[in-house]
Amino acid sequence: MKNNKKNKKVSLISKIKKLYNKKIVNNKMKYNMKEIILFMIITFGFGLIIGGIVMYGKGGYRSSSLALNEFISVYDEISSSFYKDVNDDELLENGIKGMIKYLGDPYSSYMDSDTASDFNKDVEGIYHGIGAEIKYDEKQIVIGRVFEDSPAEKGGLKENDILLKVNNQSIEGYSLAKISSLVKGENGTTVNLTVLRDDKEINLELTRGNVDSVSVVGELIKKDNRKIGYLYISIFAANTSSQFEKELKKLEEENIDSLIIDVRNNQGGYLTTVTDIISLFIEKGKPIYRLKTKDDVEIINDKTKEQRDYPIVVLANSASASASEVLLGALKESYGATIVGTKSYGKGKVQKVMTLSNGAMYKYTYQEWLTPNGNYIDEVGISPDVEEKYEYNEKNIDNQKEKAIEVILSK
């Protein structure tokens, strides 16, 4: 029996080693295997399964080696003696879920492989497809923007083409989501599109590939002899900062005298990405934000020589969260930007993401961030300097954006 338990112990540690591939998404940190095992046991506890045995028992503090032995003992007992067959891998994964649940933190969570895949696509800013937008226009499906250097552009698809068929199948009556699913596919595969252009049907064969998701949209606004730049950011993905800088420089080539940055409904993304964007504007040495750990508060200052000095207005609402709020706080306190809209969401915590070998992931909170002046925003949010609630109207006029333009013109 002792040999069997010893083998079980070795087997479980092997499973733990196999389950972790030591990849951390947010900050490239790596741990050795001993640290990972102790990290799992000591930091989190084993949730509903082993409760409080990790740190404290009746006799006070318990060593990590004893806690690890008890963890393995529970796994061994359930795996070998439960009255039904148990999937050992699922048992271990549910142990991880138990640890995350034990934390009681709304921003710490476990993601299965499918959810993790979708998450990665969002934050990496890359998907498999052709690189074109589709939209409804008078009951027709019309091609919107065709992205630069995309399979769609290379294959001859053009903006305002009317889409009739996908792979020789009529898409009449299909939803945009259904059509999008038909067009997307694995890299290297082909999709045939039939479009109407200048009253002629044209068949195009496109080879799917990696496409950068567009997360920044730029616009030049001319009003009262002023040139105002406008940049909307939908997410702070891995490729957002390069898109933002490219669009910003296009606008500056038009000699803009001010800028509106719109992060309404932007729920966040990479902290490194928003840091890069903020660094384009504020003076070297000025604080961008502060990071608070258990034992210390670190001030993150701008290290770049690049800066701007024209007036900036930032548009925000209650769905502007996390990295969006980092941008709000930094541009308001270290640049002097004006915030227009409504109070932001209030997420002042930073997550670390770890990937498992089966494609699943978990994330947990390991830091809090504060504004440059040291203000906590978690569950508080950042209030606008000029409050303007969104008002729906049939003419599709964005009153918050109009208010931002009004504020810019006053500067």
Contacts in CASP RR format, 6 or more apart in sequence:
PFRMAT RR
TARGET T0000
AUTHOR 0000-0000-0000
METHOD contacts of the structure
MODEL  1
MKNNKKNKKVSLISKIKKLYNKKIVNNKMKYNMKEIILFMIITFGFGLII
GGIVMYGKGGYRSSSLALNEFISVYDEISSSFYKDVNDDELLENGIKGMI
KYLGDPYSSYMDSDTASDFNKDVEGIYHGIGAEIKYDEKQIVIGRVFEDS
PAEKGGLKENDILLKVNNQSIEGYSLAKISSLVKGENGTTVNLTVLRDDK
EINLELTRGNVDSVSVVGELIKKDNRKIGYLYISIFAANTSSQFEKELKK
LEEENIDSLIIDVRNNQGGYLTTVTDIISLFIEKGKPIYRLKTKDDVEII
NDKTKEQRDYPIVVLANSASASASEVLLGALKESYGATIVGTKSYGKGKV
QKVMTLSNGAMYKYTYQEWLTPNGNYIDEVGISPDVEEKYEYNEKNIDNQ
KEKAIEVILSK
5 73 0 8 1.000
5 76 0 8 1.000
8 72 0 8 1.000
8 75 0 8 1.000
8 76 0 8 1.000
8 79 0 8 1.000
8 80 0 8 1.000
9 69 0 8 1.000
9 72 0 8 1.000
9 76 0 8 1.000
12 72 0 8 1.000
12 75 0 8 1.000
12 76 0 8 1.000
12 92 0 8 1.000
13 37 0 8 1.000
13 72 0 8 1.000
15 88 0 8 1.000
15 89 0 8 1.000
15 92 0 8 1.000
16 33 0 8 1.000
16 36 0 8 1.000
16 37 0 8 1.000
16 40 0 8 1.000
16 92 0 8 1.000
17 33 0 8 1.000
18 357 0 8 1.000
19 89 0 8 1.000
19 92 0 8 1.000
19 93 0 8 1.000
19 356 0 8 1.000
19 357 0 8 1.000
19 358 0 8 1.000
20 33 0 8 1.000
20 36 0 8 1.000
20 354 0 8 1.000
20 356 0 8 1.000
20 357 0 8 1.000
21 355 0 8 1.000
21 356 0 8 1.000
21 357 0 8 1.000
22 30 0 8 1.000
22 31 0 8 1.000
22 36 0 8 1.000
23 354 0 8 1.000
23 355 0 8 1.000
24 30 0 8 1.000
24 352 0 8 1.000
24 353 0 8 1.000
24 354 0 8 1.000
24 355 0 8 1.000
25 123 0 8 1.000
25 352 0 8 1.000
25 353 0 8 1.000
25 354 0 8 1.000
25 355 0 8 1.000
25 361 0 8 1.000
26 270 0 8 1.000
26 271 0 8 1.000
26 272 0 8 1.000
26 350 0 8 1.000
26 351 0 8 1.000
26 352 0 8 1.000
26 353 0 8 1.000
27 272 0 8 1.000
27 352 0 8 1.000
29 352 0 8 1.000
31 39 0 8 1.000
37 68 0 8 1.000
38 64 0 8 1.000
38 68 0 8 1.000
40 96 0 8 1.000
40 99 0 8 1.000
41 54 0 8 1.000
41 64 0 8 1.000
41 67 0 8 1.000
41 68 0 8 1.000
41 71 0 8 1.000
42 54 0 8 1.000
42 55 0 8 1.000
42 64 0 8 1.000
42 67 0 8 1.000
44 54 0 8 1.000
44 99 0 8 1.000
44 100 0 8 1.000
44 102 0 8 1.000
44 103 0 8 1.000
44 364 0 8 1.000
45 51 0 8 1.000
45 52 0 8 1.000
45 54 0 8 1.000
45 55 0 8 1.000
45 99 0 8 1.000
45 102 0 8 1.000
46 52 0 8 1.000
46 53 0 8 1.000
46 54 0 8 1.000
46 71 0 8 1.000
46 74 0 8 1.000
46 95 0 8 1.000
46 98 0 8 1.000
46 99 0 8 1.000
46 102 0 8 1.000
47 95 0 8 1.000
47 98 0 8 1.000
47 99 0 8 1.000
47 101 0 8 1.000
47 102 0 8 1.000
48 98 0 8 1.000
48 101 0 8 1.000
48 102 0 8 1.000
49 74 0 8 1.000
49 94 0 8 1.000
49 95 0 8 1.000
49 98 0 8 1.000
50 70 0 8 1.000
50 71 0 8 1.000
50 74 0 8 1.000
51 102 0 8 1.000
53 62 0 8 1.000
53 67 0 8 1.000
53 70 0 8 1.000
53 71 0 8 1.000
54 62 0 8 1.000
54 67 0 8 1.000
54 71 0 8 1.000
55 61 0 8 1.000
55 62 0 8 1.000
55 67 0 8 1.000
56 62 0 8 1.000
75 91 0 8 1.000
75 92 0 8 1.000
78 86 0 8 1.000
78 91 0 8 1.000
79 86 0 8 1.000
79 88 0 8 1.000
79 91 0 8 1.000
89 358 0 8 1.000
93 356 0 8 1.000
93 358 0 8 1.000
93 360 0 8 1.000
96 110 0 8 1.000
96 362 0 8 1.000
97 110 0 8 1.000
100 108 0 8 1.000
100 109 0 8 1.000
100 110 0 8 1.000
100 362 0 8 1.000
100 364 0 8 1.000
103 364 0 8 1.000
103 365 0 8 1.000
105 349 0 8 1.000
105 364 0 8 1.000
105 365 0 8 1.000
107 347 0 8 1.000
107 349 0 8 1.000
107 351 0 8 1.000
107 363 0 8 1.000
107 365 0 8 1.000
108 351 0 8 1.000
108 362 0 8 1.000
108 363 0 8 1.000
108 364 0 8 1.000
108 365 0 8 1.000
109 362 0 8 1.000
109 363 0 8 1.000
110 360 0 8 1.000
110 361 0 8 1.000
110 362 0 8 1.000
111 119 0 8 1.000
111 360 0 8 1.000
111 361 0 8 1.000
111 362 0 8 1.000
111 363 0 8 1.000
112 360 0 8 1.000
113 358 0 8 1.000
113 359 0 8 1.000
113 360 0 8 1.000
116 355 0 8 1.000
116 359 0 8 1.000
116 360 0 8 1.000
116 361 0 8 1.000
117 359 0 8 1.000
119 361 0 8 1.000
121 127 0 8 1.000
121 213 0 8 1.000
122 213 0 8 1.000
122 235 0 8 1.000
122 237 0 8 1.000
123 235 0 8 1.000
123 237 0 8 1.000
123 238 0 8 1.000
123 269 0 8 1.000
123 270 0 8 1.000
124 237 0 8 1.000
124 238 0 8 1.000
124 239 0 8 1.000
125 212 0 8 1.000
125 213 0 8 1.000
125 215 0 8 1.000
125 235 0 8 1.000
125 237 0 8 1.000
125 238 0 8 1.000
125 239 0 8 1.000
125 240 0 8 1.000
126 210 0 8 1.000
126 211 0 8 1.000
126 212 0 8 1.000
126 213 0 8 1.000
126 239 0 8 1.000
127 184 0 8 1.000
127 210 0 8 1.000
127 211 0 8 1.000
127 213 0 8 1.000
128 184 0 8 1.000
128 185 0 8 1.000
128 186 0 8 1.000
128 187 0 8 1.000
128 208 0 8 1.000
128 209 0 8 1.000
128 210 0 8 1.000
128 211 0 8 1.000
129 151 0 8 1.000
129 183 0 8 1.000
129 184 0 8 1.000
129 185 0 8 1.000
129 208 0 8 1.000
129 209 0 8 1.000
129 211 0 8 1.000
130 150 0 8 1.000
130 151 0 8 1.000
130 152 0 8 1.000
130 157 0 8 1.000
130 183 0 8 1.000
130 184 0 8 1.000
130 191 0 8 1.000
130 206 0 8 1.000
130 208 0 8 1.000
130 209 0 8 1.000
130 211 0 8 1.000
131 146 0 8 1.000
131 147 0 8 1.000
131 150 0 8 1.000
131 151 0 8 1.000
131 152 0 8 1.000
131 153 0 8 1.000
131 211 0 8 1.000
132 143 0 8 1.000
132 144 0 8 1.000
132 145 0 8 1.000
132 146 0 8 1.000
132 147 0 8 1.000
132 150 0 8 1.000
132 152 0 8 1.000
132 157 0 8 1.000
133 143 0 8 1.000
133 144 0 8 1.000
133 145 0 8 1.000
133 146 0 8 1.000
134 141 0 8 1.000
134 142 0 8 1.000
134 143 0 8 1.000
134 144 0 8 1.000
134 163 0 8 1.000
134 176 0 8 1.000
134 179 0 8 1.000
134 180 0 8 1.000
134 183 0 8 1.000
135 141 0 8 1.000
135 142 0 8 1.000
135 144 0 8 1.000
135 176 0 8 1.000
136 142 0 8 1.000
136 176 0 8 1.000
140 162 0 8 1.000
141 162 0 8 1.000
141 163 0 8 1.000
141 171 0 8 1.000
141 174 0 8 1.000
141 176 0 8 1.000
141 179 0 8 1.000
142 160 0 8 1.000
142 161 0 8 1.000
142 162 0 8 1.000
142 163 0 8 1.000
143 152 0 8 1.000
143 157 0 8 1.000
143 158 0 8 1.000
143 159 0 8 1.000
143 160 0 8 1.000
143 161 0 8 1.000
143 162 0 8 1.000
143 163 0 8 1.000
143 195 0 8 1.000
144 159 0 8 1.000
144 160 0 8 1.000
145 159 0 8 1.000
145 214 0 8 1.000
146 152 0 8 1.000
146 153 0 8 1.000
146 157 0 8 1.000
146 158 0 8 1.000
146 159 0 8 1.000
147 153 0 8 1.000
147 211 0 8 1.000
147 212 0 8 1.000
147 214 0 8 1.000
150 211 0 8 1.000
151 206 0 8 1.000
151 207 0 8 1.000
151 208 0 8 1.000
151 209 0 8 1.000
151 211 0 8 1.000
152 206 0 8 1.000
154 206 0 8 1.000
155 204 0 8 1.000
155 205 0 8 1.000
155 206 0 8 1.000
155 207 0 8 1.000
156 204 0 8 1.000
157 193 0 8 1.000
157 195 0 8 1.000
157 204 0 8 1.000
157 206 0 8 1.000
158 197 0 8 1.000
161 195 0 8 1.000
161 196 0 8 1.000
161 197 0 8 1.000
161 202 0 8 1.000
162 195 0 8 1.000
162 196 0 8 1.000
162 197 0 8 1.000
163 171 0 8 1.000
163 179 0 8 1.000
163 193 0 8 1.000
163 194 0 8 1.000
163 195 0 8 1.000
164 170 0 8 1.000
164 171 0 8 1.000
164 194 0 8 1.000
164 195 0 8 1.000
164 196 0 8 1.000
164 201 0 8 1.000
165 171 0 8 1.000
165 192 0 8 1.000
165 193 0 8 1.000
165 194 0 8 1.000
166 179 0 8 1.000
166 182 0 8 1.000
166 183 0 8 1.000
166 191 0 8 1.000
166 192 0 8 1.000
166 193 0 8 1.000
166 194 0 8 1.000
167 182 0 8 1.000
167 191 0 8 1.000
167 192 0 8 1.000
168 192 0 8 1.000
168 194 0 8 1.000
169 182 0 8 1.000
171 178 0 8 1.000
171 179 0 8 1.000
171 182 0 8 1.000
174 182 0 8 1.000
182 191 0 8 1.000
183 191 0 8 1.000
183 193 0 8 1.000
184 208 0 8 1.000
185 191 0 8 1.000
185 208 0 8 1.000
186 208 0 8 1.000
187 208 0 8 1.000
187 209 0 8 1.000
187 210 0 8 1.000
188 207 0 8 1.000
188 208 0 8 1.000
188 209 0 8 1.000
189 207 0 8 1.000
189 208 0 8 1.000
190 205 0 8 1.000
190 206 0 8 1.000
190 207 0 8 1.000
190 208 0 8 1.000
191 205 0 8 1.000
191 206 0 8 1.000
191 208 0 8 1.000
192 203 0 8 1.000
192 204 0 8 1.000
192 205 0 8 1.000
192 206 0 8 1.000
193 203 0 8 1.000
193 204 0 8 1.000
193 206 0 8 1.000
194 201 0 8 1.000
194 202 0 8 1.000
194 203 0 8 1.000
194 204 0 8 1.000
195 201 0 8 1.000
195 202 0 8 1.000
195 204 0 8 1.000
196 202 0 8 1.000
212 239 0 8 1.000
212 243 0 8 1.000
213 237 0 8 1.000
213 239 0 8 1.000
214 243 0 8 1.000
215 233 0 8 1.000
215 234 0 8 1.000
215 235 0 8 1.000
215 236 0 8 1.000
215 237 0 8 1.000
215 239 0 8 1.000
215 240 0 8 1.000
215 243 0 8 1.000
216 231 0 8 1.000
216 232 0 8 1.000
216 233 0 8 1.000
216 234 0 8 1.000
216 240 0 8 1.000
216 243 0 8 1.000
216 244 0 8 1.000
216 246 0 8 1.000
216 247 0 8 1.000
217 231 0 8 1.000
217 232 0 8 1.000
217 234 0 8 1.000
217 247 0 8 1.000
218 229 0 8 1.000
218 230 0 8 1.000
218 231 0 8 1.000
218 232 0 8 1.000
218 247 0 8 1.000
218 250 0 8 1.000
218 251 0 8 1.000
219 229 0 8 1.000
219 230 0 8 1.000
219 231 0 8 1.000
219 232 0 8 1.000
220 227 0 8 1.000
220 228 0 8 1.000
220 229 0 8 1.000
220 230 0 8 1.000
220 251 0 8 1.000
220 254 0 8 1.000
220 256 0 8 1.000
221 227 0 8 1.000
221 228 0 8 1.000
221 229 0 8 1.000
221 230 0 8 1.000
221 260 0 8 1.000
221 405 0 8 1.000
222 228 0 8 1.000
223 405 0 8 1.000
223 409 0 8 1.000
224 409 0 8 1.000
226 257 0 8 1.000
226 258 0 8 1.000
226 408 0 8 1.000
226 409 0 8 1.000
227 254 0 8 1.000
227 255 0 8 1.000
227 256 0 8 1.000
227 257 0 8 1.000
228 256 0 8 1.000
228 257 0 8 1.000
228 258 0 8 1.000
228 259 0 8 1.000
228 260 0 8 1.000
228 405 0 8 1.000
228 408 0 8 1.000
229 251 0 8 1.000
229 254 0 8 1.000
229 256 0 8 1.000
229 258 0 8 1.000
229 259 0 8 1.000
229 260 0 8 1.000
230 259 0 8 1.000
230 260 0 8 1.000
230 262 0 8 1.000
230 401 0 8 1.000
231 244 0 8 1.000
231 247 0 8 1.000
231 248 0 8 1.000
231 251 0 8 1.000
231 259 0 8 1.000
231 260 0 8 1.000
231 261 0 8 1.000
231 262 0 8 1.000
232 262 0 8 1.000
233 240 0 8 1.000
233 244 0 8 1.000
233 261 0 8 1.000
233 262 0 8 1.000
233 263 0 8 1.000
233 266 0 8 1.000
233 277 0 8 1.000
233 324 0 8 1.000
234 265 0 8 1.000
234 266 0 8 1.000
235 266 0 8 1.000
235 267 0 8 1.000
235 268 0 8 1.000
235 269 0 8 1.000
236 266 0 8 1.000
236 268 0 8 1.000
236 269 0 8 1.000
236 270 0 8 1.000
236 273 0 8 1.000
236 274 0 8 1.000
236 277 0 8 1.000
236 323 0 8 1.000
236 324 0 8 1.000
237 269 0 8 1.000
237 270 0 8 1.000
237 273 0 8 1.000
238 270 0 8 1.000
238 273 0 8 1.000
240 270 0 8 1.000
240 273 0 8 1.000
240 277 0 8 1.000
241 273 0 8 1.000
241 276 0 8 1.000
241 277 0 8 1.000
244 277 0 8 1.000
244 280 0 8 1.000
245 277 0 8 1.000
245 280 0 8 1.000
248 259 0 8 1.000
248 280 0 8 1.000
251 259 0 8 1.000
256 310 0 8 1.000
257 310 0 8 1.000
257 311 0 8 1.000
258 310 0 8 1.000
258 311 0 8 1.000
258 312 0 8 1.000
258 313 0 8 1.000
258 408 0 8 1.000
258 411 0 8 1.000
259 308 0 8 1.000
259 310 0 8 1.000
259 311 0 8 1.000
259 312 0 8 1.000
259 313 0 8 1.000
260 312 0 8 1.000
260 313 0 8 1.000
260 314 0 8 1.000
260 315 0 8 1.000
260 401 0 8 1.000
260 404 0 8 1.000
260 405 0 8 1.000
260 408 0 8 1.000
261 312 0 8 1.000
261 313 0 8 1.000
261 314 0 8 1.000
261 315 0 8 1.000
261 327 0 8 1.000
261 331 0 8 1.000
261 337 0 8 1.000
262 314 0 8 1.000
262 315 0 8 1.000
262 401 0 8 1.000
262 404 0 8 1.000
263 314 0 8 1.000
263 315 0 8 1.000
263 316 0 8 1.000
263 320 0 8 1.000
263 324 0 8 1.000
263 327 0 8 1.000
263 328 0 8 1.000
264 315 0 8 1.000
264 316 0 8 1.000
264 317 0 8 1.000
264 319 0 8 1.000
264 320 0 8 1.000
264 341 0 8 1.000
264 400 0 8 1.000
265 317 0 8 1.000
265 319 0 8 1.000
265 320 0 8 1.000
266 319 0 8 1.000
266 320 0 8 1.000
266 321 0 8 1.000
266 323 0 8 1.000
266 324 0 8 1.000
267 319 0 8 1.000
267 320 0 8 1.000
267 321 0 8 1.000
267 322 0 8 1.000
267 324 0 8 1.000
267 345 0 8 1.000
268 274 0 8 1.000
268 321 0 8 1.000
268 322 0 8 1.000
268 323 0 8 1.000
268 324 0 8 1.000
269 322 0 8 1.000
269 323 0 8 1.000
270 323 0 8 1.000
271 323 0 8 1.000
271 326 0 8 1.000
271 350 0 8 1.000
271 369 0 8 1.000
273 323 0 8 1.000
274 323 0 8 1.000
274 324 0 8 1.000
274 326 0 8 1.000
274 327 0 8 1.000
275 288 0 8 1.000
275 289 0 8 1.000
275 300 0 8 1.000
275 326 0 8 1.000
277 327 0 8 1.000
278 288 0 8 1.000
278 302 0 8 1.000
278 326 0 8 1.000
278 327 0 8 1.000
278 330 0 8 1.000
278 331 0 8 1.000
279 288 0 8 1.000
279 302 0 8 1.000
279 303 0 8 1.000
279 304 0 8 1.000
279 306 0 8 1.000
280 304 0 8 1.000
280 306 0 8 1.000
280 307 0 8 1.000
280 308 0 8 1.000
281 307 0 8 1.000
281 308 0 8 1.000
281 312 0 8 1.000
281 331 0 8 1.000
281 335 0 8 1.000
282 288 0 8 1.000
282 302 0 8 1.000
282 307 0 8 1.000
282 330 0 8 1.000
282 331 0 8 1.000
282 334 0 8 1.000
282 335 0 8 1.000
283 302 0 8 1.000
283 307 0 8 1.000
283 334 0 8 1.000
284 301 0 8 1.000
284 302 0 8 1.000
284 303 0 8 1.000
284 304 0 8 1.000
284 305 0 8 1.000
284 307 0 8 1.000
285 301 0 8 1.000
285 302 0 8 1.000
285 303 0 8 1.000
286 301 0 8 1.000
286 302 0 8 1.000
286 334 0 8 1.000
286 372 0 8 1.000
287 299 0 8 1.000
287 300 0 8 1.000
287 301 0 8 1.000
287 302 0 8 1.000
287 330 0 8 1.000
287 333 0 8 1.000
287 334 0 8 1.000
287 372 0 8 1.000
287 373 0 8 1.000
288 300 0 8 1.000
288 301 0 8 1.000
288 302 0 8 1.000
288 326 0 8 1.000
288 330 0 8 1.000
288 334 0 8 1.000
288 372 0 8 1.000
289 300 0 8 1.000
289 326 0 8 1.000
289 329 0 8 1.000
289 330 0 8 1.000
289 369 0 8 1.000
289 370 0 8 1.000
289 371 0 8 1.000
289 372 0 8 1.000
290 297 0 8 1.000
290 298 0 8 1.000
290 299 0 8 1.000
290 300 0 8 1.000
290 369 0 8 1.000
290 370 0 8 1.000
290 371 0 8 1.000
290 372 0 8 1.000
290 374 0 8 1.000
291 297 0 8 1.000
291 298 0 8 1.000
291 300 0 8 1.000
291 350 0 8 1.000
291 367 0 8 1.000
291 368 0 8 1.000
291 369 0 8 1.000
291 370 0 8 1.000
292 298 0 8 1.000
292 367 0 8 1.000
292 368 0 8 1.000
292 369 0 8 1.000
292 370 0 8 1.000
293 366 0 8 1.000
293 367 0 8 1.000
297 370 0 8 1.000
299 372 0 8 1.000
302 334 0 8 1.000
311 337 0 8 1.000
311 338 0 8 1.000
311 408 0 8 1.000
311 411 0 8 1.000
312 331 0 8 1.000
312 335 0 8 1.000
312 336 0 8 1.000
312 337 0 8 1.000
312 338 0 8 1.000
313 337 0 8 1.000
313 338 0 8 1.000
313 339 0 8 1.000
313 340 0 8 1.000
313 404 0 8 1.000
313 407 0 8 1.000
313 408 0 8 1.000
314 327 0 8 1.000
314 328 0 8 1.000
314 331 0 8 1.000
314 332 0 8 1.000
314 337 0 8 1.000
314 338 0 8 1.000
314 339 0 8 1.000
314 340 0 8 1.000
315 339 0 8 1.000
315 340 0 8 1.000
315 341 0 8 1.000
315 400 0 8 1.000
315 401 0 8 1.000
315 404 0 8 1.000
316 324 0 8 1.000
316 328 0 8 1.000
316 339 0 8 1.000
316 340 0 8 1.000
316 341 0 8 1.000
316 342 0 8 1.000
316 343 0 8 1.000
316 344 0 8 1.000
316 382 0 8 1.000
316 384 0 8 1.000
317 341 0 8 1.000
317 342 0 8 1.000
317 344 0 8 1.000
317 390 0 8 1.000
317 400 0 8 1.000
318 342 0 8 1.000
318 343 0 8 1.000
318 344 0 8 1.000
318 345 0 8 1.000
319 345 0 8 1.000
320 328 0 8 1.000
320 344 0 8 1.000
320 345 0 8 1.000
321 344 0 8 1.000
321 345 0 8 1.000
321 346 0 8 1.000
321 347 0 8 1.000
322 345 0 8 1.000
322 347 0 8 1.000
322 348 0 8 1.000
324 344 0 8 1.000
324 345 0 8 1.000
325 344 0 8 1.000
325 345 0 8 1.000
325 346 0 8 1.000
325 347 0 8 1.000
325 348 0 8 1.000
325 377 0 8 1.000
325 381 0 8 1.000
325 382 0 8 1.000
326 369 0 8 1.000
328 339 0 8 1.000
328 344 0 8 1.000
328 382 0 8 1.000
329 371 0 8 1.000
329 372 0 8 1.000
329 377 0 8 1.000
329 382 0 8 1.000
330 371 0 8 1.000
330 372 0 8 1.000
331 337 0 8 1.000
332 338 0 8 1.000
332 339 0 8 1.000
332 371 0 8 1.000
332 382 0 8 1.000
332 385 0 8 1.000
333 371 0 8 1.000
333 372 0 8 1.000
333 373 0 8 1.000
333 375 0 8 1.000
334 372 0 8 1.000
338 385 0 8 1.000
338 386 0 8 1.000
338 407 0 8 1.000
338 411 0 8 1.000
339 382 0 8 1.000
339 383 0 8 1.000
339 384 0 8 1.000
339 385 0 8 1.000
339 386 0 8 1.000
340 384 0 8 1.000
340 385 0 8 1.000
340 386 0 8 1.000
340 388 0 8 1.000
340 400 0 8 1.000
340 403 0 8 1.000
340 404 0 8 1.000
340 407 0 8 1.000
341 384 0 8 1.000
341 386 0 8 1.000
341 387 0 8 1.000
341 388 0 8 1.000
341 389 0 8 1.000
341 390 0 8 1.000
341 400 0 8 1.000
341 403 0 8 1.000
342 384 0 8 1.000
342 387 0 8 1.000
342 388 0 8 1.000
342 389 0 8 1.000
342 390 0 8 1.000
343 381 0 8 1.000
343 382 0 8 1.000
343 383 0 8 1.000
343 384 0 8 1.000
344 377 0 8 1.000
344 381 0 8 1.000
344 382 0 8 1.000
345 381 0 8 1.000
346 377 0 8 1.000
346 378 0 8 1.000
346 379 0 8 1.000
346 380 0 8 1.000
346 381 0 8 1.000
346 382 0 8 1.000
347 377 0 8 1.000
347 378 0 8 1.000
348 368 0 8 1.000
348 369 0 8 1.000
348 370 0 8 1.000
348 376 0 8 1.000
348 377 0 8 1.000
348 378 0 8 1.000
349 365 0 8 1.000
349 367 0 8 1.000
349 368 0 8 1.000
349 369 0 8 1.000
349 378 0 8 1.000
350 365 0 8 1.000
350 366 0 8 1.000
350 367 0 8 1.000
350 368 0 8 1.000
350 369 0 8 1.000
351 363 0 8 1.000
351 364 0 8 1.000
351 365 0 8 1.000
351 366 0 8 1.000
352 363 0 8 1.000
352 364 0 8 1.000
352 366 0 8 1.000
353 361 0 8 1.000
353 362 0 8 1.000
353 363 0 8 1.000
354 361 0 8 1.000
354 362 0 8 1.000
354 363 0 8 1.000
355 361 0 8 1.000
356 362 0 8 1.000
368 376 0 8 1.000
368 378 0 8 1.000
370 376 0 8 1.000
370 377 0 8 1.000
371 377 0 8 1.000
371 382 0 8 1.000
386 403 0 8 1.000
386 407 0 8 1.000
388 399 0 8 1.000
388 400 0 8 1.000
388 403 0 8 1.000
389 400 0 8 1.000
390 398 0 8 1.000
390 399 0 8 1.000
390 400 0 8 1.000
391 399 0 8 1.000
393 399 0 8 1.000
END
